[in-house]
Amino acid sequence: MLYNKNGPAARRLRPVWLGLSTALVALFPMVVLAAGADNCAECHDEVVEAFNQTSHGVYFSGDAGVADACASCHGSGLAHIEEGGDPELIINPSKHDQFGDRELCLNCHNDRQYDDWSFSAHAGADVGCSSCHTVHSNFEKSLKSSTPKLCYDCHPDVRAAVSMPSHHPIAEGKMECQDCHSIHGGQASFAMEDRSRELCFSCHAEMEGPFIYEHAPVTEDCGVCHQPHGSVADNLLVQSEPTLCLSCHAMHFHTIGESVPGDFETPQAPERAGTSTLDSWKSGMLTKCTQCHTGIHGSDMPSQTISTGGNALTR
């Protein structure tokens, strides 16, 4: 049987509900008062006035009403007001040990970009929303300071790296940290894409290929050879040439020799004889591999003039 709000039963219950409501207001008058921002303004007038200019203030004024704004983040101010404004009796989202500001913010900020927040590096390091954001700020600015300075406060190693001779143009203002990093969540590598090489290819498309002759590290991870934030070596390399290349490849016989005067032959290819000098080792270590192997990321050229063919990654 459906309930009829105008039926006889409803008419008999209406006086009971009215009496109960009157009693509740008489017993708890501060409940009504605590719901409005006017009561907060009695002590925090500057904060309440400035709040209307923030992004949160604009949102509440349009949808939920300013009266709900304070309680939405700080909870009911009843006990706080009754005890003369005791700060321990009201939620302060900026305190990590008080109710947890991260969970509080996620009640409204629940888009897909925050789905992985609990598994992010920031969450694992106990970094809360208020560590980077300030709620009572103007509409255009919600961060405590601009990036990358804000990030450098916790990542001094990155600050040092981007100051090295070879670096991504972060200091020049052409890139920001969030161009490559998912600040509010993401995988363990903390990059925007599923694999870091796809992230690199979004700017360096000419390195992606596919190539007929591929360089194995390129198909694995760009970080095998490159340091993304900055490096002393050219082209963001983790080491200078030929040291980097020699970590995987043996030195060429024709670039090094035995560093003793005289002619020599190699057992594998006697026809490739050469002459060694006292400076052969020096000559080999001061020669960059990319002087000859210019297609280092990959090549489509057959390179028929050398025994290894296109695998030599020459032009």
Phi, psi and omega in degrees: 000129181283145179281128179256113184292346179253007183282178182299320181296320180294321180294327180287327183277340185301315178298327180295315180295320179296320179294320180294319179297317179298320180295320181294320179294323179292321182283325186232067182295331184287343178298317179292318182293323185290343183282343185258154179285342180300324180291325177293324183292340179298330178247334186238051186297320181292322180293316181295320180294317180290331183298329181296343180265358181271168178297322177293319180296320178295320180296311183293325180292333181272327187247298189269344183092140183298334182300333182268350191297308184298313183292336181298326181251329185258356181076182179295133180267014185302303182294324180299317180287318183297329182262025174073029176083029179298118184294342180281352184255016177218149182290129175243101185301340181284349178264116184295336185267007183241093175073348177081099184290333182296314179295326179296315181294324183289349175298326179254322181271078186241028176291173182298331182294346179256005184299324185261016184302317183297338181255008184280163178294325179294315179296321178296333179268011179061037175268120181263173180301319183288351176292330182244332186250149171238124186288317183274065180233172181289172188295325184278341189230117176245347178275150180294329174207167183284156173274147009271000183303319180300318180291324181296335180300330180251346183236067181295335178295325178289322177302318180293320183294318182285355176266359180283163185306317179254120184203160171290148187285058178281313180297331179280356177081012180269348178220156174234160182303320183287354173293331181245336186248138175272101190294322188264010178156192180122186184286176184296328180287350173063033177251166185288326184258174180293328178229140187295330181292326176296324177297317179294321183291341178296339174249328183250062186296332183291346180269352188283323185088210009285150178247152175294317179246110185257149173269121190308315181300331182294324180280351181261296184194129179299332181292352176297323183246337187245144172257111192295327185279321180170156184206156174288327180284156178296155174058031177060027180285146180290335174215159178282158174283150358270007183303318180299313182293325183287349176289343177239331187245148175282154179293141177293140180296327186278354178255348186239313184061194182263000182060030172231145183297139175130169178279155179214161175230154176255134182301325183288327182215081182302333182291344180266056180286161180206183180239127180259144177232175178295339181261010184299315180297316178299317181298318180294317183285342179262005178257125179281137180299327183285357173295330178250318183268074188282334179271058192292333179276338180160159183214148173252002183273140183288333180051055186291343186283353179236157189296329183276357179064213184295343178295346178286349177058036172266166181293000000 
